[in-house]
Amino acid sequence: MSGHAPFFFADPAALEADRLTIEGEDARHLAVVRRASPGDLVRISDGRGTIADARLTSVTPAAVGAEVLTRTVTPAPSPRVEVHQGLAKGDKVDGVIRHLVEMGVDRIVVFEAGRSVARWDGARQAAAGRRWATIAREAAKQSHRAWLPELSGPCSVANAAAEGRGLGLVAHPAAGSRLRDVLAEQGAGAESVWMVVGPEGGLSDDEVATFSAAGAVPVSLGPQILRTETASVVAAALVLQHFGRLG
């Protein structure tokens, strides 16, 4: 089936059946925007590794029927790659999440650092969480991901450090080790890698120490000073490329 066929997510239980119904915004998109017709082909993922190729059997803006033709199961990517992103101002985190999901990052944790310009109350945090979940899902659809990424935060530095698993790396301009060298020396056999990127003002010495105490190694991305939204994408790309998951 063409990789350009429309791609959607469905509940895992729904994808187990030979026939399913696409509803809500996805149905409206197929019927109104894509002007789909019965007989057209689509791809549907359960977000847990299974992608079904399906043929549409009926199309209305309210509900689209589909018949499953084949199913493909993709194992979870290895090693698992996470990015712990410092809360940044404006819509910078929106863009970071979009790019990281398209690239294949498995989990994104947003944390509020001492130098984070943004300061959010509970209501704004909840609204941001909902917006980020929508952005992540749309990016996963656009990039035809078999596995939906996990998303959490904003949380504290302590919580972001406590949630790190496996080989930890902290982007720090003054670090004595290069990212590529640490990956070459310590990356073999890693089942999970988590990368920490601070906000606009960077991480304080105490925050670097907190992440270091959790097992993360300070690393340099190179001689240039990168914006936080650039550093996250560069760091993730280098890690994914090192392990053969990108490039």
C-alpha positions as CSV (number, residue, x, y, z in Angstrom):
1,M,0.0,0.0,0.0
2,S,1.2,3.5,-0.7
3,G,2.9,5.3,2.1
4,H,0.9,8.4,1.2
5,A,-2.4,6.7,2.1
6,P,-4.3,8.7,4.9
7,F,-3.0,7.5,8.3
8,F,-5.1,7.4,11.5
9,F,-5.0,6.1,15.0
10,A,-7.7,3.8,16.5
11,D,-8.2,2.2,19.9
12,P,-6.4,-1.1,20.1
13,A,-9.6,-3.1,20.7
14,A,-11.2,-1.6,17.6
15,L,-8.3,-2.6,15.4
16,E,-8.6,-6.2,16.4
17,A,-11.9,-6.5,14.4
18,D,-12.0,-7.0,10.7
19,R,-14.3,-4.0,10.3
20,L,-14.2,-0.8,12.1
21,T,-15.6,2.7,12.2
22,I,-13.7,6.0,12.0
23,E,-15.5,8.8,13.8
24,G,-15.1,12.4,15.0
25,E,-12.5,14.7,13.4
26,D,-10.9,11.9,11.5
27,A,-14.1,11.0,9.7
28,R,-14.8,14.6,8.9
29,H,-11.3,15.0,7.5
30,L,-11.7,12.0,5.3
31,A,-15.1,12.9,4.0
32,V,-14.8,16.7,3.7
33,V,-11.1,17.5,3.3
34,R,-9.8,14.4,1.6
35,R,-13.1,13.8,-0.3
36,A,-12.5,10.1,0.2
37,S,-14.8,7.5,-1.4
38,P,-15.6,3.8,-0.7
39,G,-12.8,1.7,-2.1
40,D,-10.1,4.2,-1.1
41,L,-7.2,2.8,1.0
42,V,-6.2,4.0,4.5
43,R,-3.7,3.0,7.1
44,I,-4.8,2.7,10.8
45,S,-2.5,2.2,13.8
46,D,-3.3,1.2,17.3
47,G,-0.3,3.2,18.6
48,R,1.1,0.1,20.1
49,G,3.0,-1.3,17.1
50,T,0.2,-2.6,14.9
51,I,-0.7,-0.9,11.6
52,A,-3.6,-2.1,9.5
53,D,-4.1,-1.5,5.8
54,A,-7.8,-1.0,5.2
55,R,-10.3,-0.3,2.4
56,L,-13.1,2.2,3.0
57,T,-16.6,0.7,2.8
58,S,-18.7,3.9,3.5
59,V,-18.0,7.5,3.9
60,T,-19.9,10.3,5.7
61,P,-18.7,13.3,7.7
62,A,-20.0,11.6,10.9
63,A,-18.6,8.1,10.4
64,V,-16.4,6.2,7.9
65,G,-16.5,2.5,7.7
66,A,-13.4,0.4,6.8
67,E,-12.5,-3.2,6.2
68,V,-9.1,-4.4,7.4
69,L,-7.1,-6.1,4.6
70,T,-3.7,-6.8,6.3
71,R,-2.0,-6.1,9.7
72,T,1.7,-5.5,10.3
73,V,3.2,-5.5,13.8
74,T,6.3,-3.4,14.4
75,P,8.4,-4.1,17.5
76,A,9.0,-1.2,19.9
77,P,12.0,0.8,18.7
78,S,15.3,0.1,20.6
79,P,16.9,1.7,22.4
80,R,14.1,3.8,23.8
81,V,15.0,7.5,23.3
82,E,13.6,10.2,25.6
83,V,14.1,14.0,25.7
84,H,13.6,15.9,28.9
85,Q,12.9,19.5,27.7
86,G,13.1,22.6,29.9
87,L,10.0,24.7,29.8
88,A,10.5,27.5,27.3
89,K,8.5,30.7,26.6
90,G,5.9,31.2,23.9
91,D,5.2,28.3,21.6
92,K,8.8,26.9,21.5
93,V,7.8,23.7,23.3
94,D,5.0,23.1,20.8
95,G,7.6,23.1,18.0
96,V,10.0,20.9,19.9
97,I,7.3,18.3,20.6
98,R,6.2,18.3,16.9
99,H,9.7,17.8,15.6
100,L,10.8,15.2,18.2
101,V,7.7,13.1,17.5
102,E,8.2,13.3,13.7
103,M,11.8,12.1,14.3
104,G,10.7,9.1,16.3
105,V,11.5,10.1,20.0
106,D,9.6,7.7,22.3
107,R,9.0,10.0,25.3
108,I,9.1,13.7,26.0
109,V,9.2,15.1,29.5
110,V,8.7,18.8,30.0
111,F,10.1,20.3,33.2
112,E,10.1,23.7,34.8
113,A,13.7,24.9,35.5
114,G,14.8,27.8,37.6
115,R,15.7,29.8,34.5
116,S,12.5,29.0,32.7
117,V,11.0,32.2,31.6
118,A,7.5,30.8,31.5
119,R,5.7,30.4,34.9
120,W,2.4,28.5,34.7
121,D,-0.3,27.9,37.2
122,G,-2.2,24.6,37.4
123,A,-4.9,25.6,34.9
124,R,-2.4,26.7,32.3
125,Q,-0.3,23.6,32.8
126,A,-3.4,21.4,32.2
127,A,-4.3,23.4,29.1
128,A,-0.7,23.1,27.8
129,G,-0.7,19.3,28.5
130,R,-3.9,18.9,26.3
131,R,-2.4,21.1,23.5
132,W,0.8,19.1,23.6
133,A,-1.0,15.8,23.4
134,T,-2.9,17.0,20.3
135,I,0.3,18.2,18.7
136,A,2.1,14.9,19.4
137,R,-0.8,12.9,18.0
138,E,-1.0,14.9,14.8
139,A,2.8,14.7,14.4
140,A,2.6,10.9,14.9
141,K,-0.1,10.7,12.2
142,Q,1.8,12.8,9.8
143,S,4.9,10.7,10.2
144,H,3.0,7.3,10.2
145,R,4.3,6.1,13.5
146,A,3.4,2.6,14.6
147,W,4.0,3.6,18.3
148,L,2.5,6.7,19.8
149,P,5.0,8.7,21.9
150,E,4.5,9.3,25.7
151,L,4.3,12.8,26.9
152,S,4.4,14.2,30.5
153,G,4.8,17.4,32.4
154,P,5.4,20.2,33.1
155,C,7.0,18.8,36.2
156,S,9.9,19.8,38.6
157,V,13.6,19.2,37.9
158,A,13.6,16.6,40.6
159,N,10.8,14.7,39.0
160,A,12.3,15.0,35.6
161,A,15.6,13.6,36.9
162,A,13.8,10.8,38.8
163,E,12.0,9.6,35.7
164,G,15.2,9.1,33.7
165,R,16.0,5.5,32.8
166,G,19.1,4.0,31.2
167,L,21.9,6.2,29.8
168,G,21.4,9.8,30.8
169,L,22.9,12.8,29.0
170,V,22.7,16.5,29.9
171,A,23.3,19.1,27.2
172,H,25.8,21.6,28.7
173,P,28.0,24.0,26.8
174,A,30.8,23.8,29.4
175,A,30.8,20.0,29.5
176,G,34.2,18.4,29.0
177,S,32.9,15.4,27.0
178,R,31.3,15.4,23.5
179,L,28.0,13.7,23.0
180,R,29.3,11.5,20.3
181,D,32.2,10.3,22.5
182,V,30.0,9.4,25.4
183,L,27.6,7.5,23.1
184,A,30.6,5.6,21.7
185,E,32.0,4.8,25.1
186,Q,28.8,4.0,27.1
187,G,26.0,3.5,24.5
188,A,26.7,-0.1,23.6
189,G,23.8,-2.3,24.9
190,A,21.8,0.6,26.2
191,E,18.1,-0.2,26.3
192,S,17.1,3.4,27.0
193,V,18.7,6.8,26.5
194,W,17.4,10.1,28.0
195,M,18.7,13.5,27.0
196,V,18.2,16.6,29.1
197,V,18.0,20.1,27.4
198,G,17.5,23.2,29.6
199,P,15.3,26.3,28.9
200,E,16.5,29.6,27.3
201,G,18.8,30.5,30.1
202,G,20.2,27.0,30.5
203,L,20.4,24.8,33.6
204,S,21.9,26.1,36.9
205,D,24.8,24.3,38.4
206,D,22.5,22.8,41.0
207,E,20.1,21.5,38.3
208,V,23.0,19.9,36.4
209,A,24.1,18.3,39.7
210,T,20.5,17.0,40.2
211,F,20.5,15.3,36.8
212,S,24.1,14.1,37.3
213,A,23.1,12.5,40.6
214,A,20.4,10.6,38.7
215,G,23.1,9.2,36.5
216,A,23.1,11.7,33.6
217,V,26.4,12.7,32.1
218,P,27.0,16.4,31.0
219,V,27.8,16.5,27.3
220,S,28.6,19.1,24.8
221,L,26.8,19.3,21.4
222,G,29.7,21.2,19.8
223,P,31.3,24.7,20.0
224,Q,28.2,26.6,19.0
225,I,25.7,27.8,21.5
226,L,22.3,26.6,20.4
227,R,18.8,27.8,21.2
228,T,16.9,25.4,23.4
229,E,14.5,24.4,20.6
230,T,17.4,23.8,18.3
231,A,19.5,21.9,20.9
232,S,16.6,19.4,21.6
233,V,16.3,18.5,17.9
234,V,20.0,18.3,17.3
235,A,20.6,16.2,20.4
236,A,17.7,13.8,19.5
237,A,18.9,13.5,15.9
238,L,22.5,12.6,17.0
239,V,21.3,10.0,19.5
240,L,18.8,8.5,17.0
241,Q,21.4,8.4,14.3
242,H,24.0,6.8,16.5
243,F,21.7,3.9,17.2
244,G,20.6,3.5,13.6
245,R,17.1,4.9,14.2
246,L,17.6,7.9,11.9
247,G,19.6,8.4,8.8
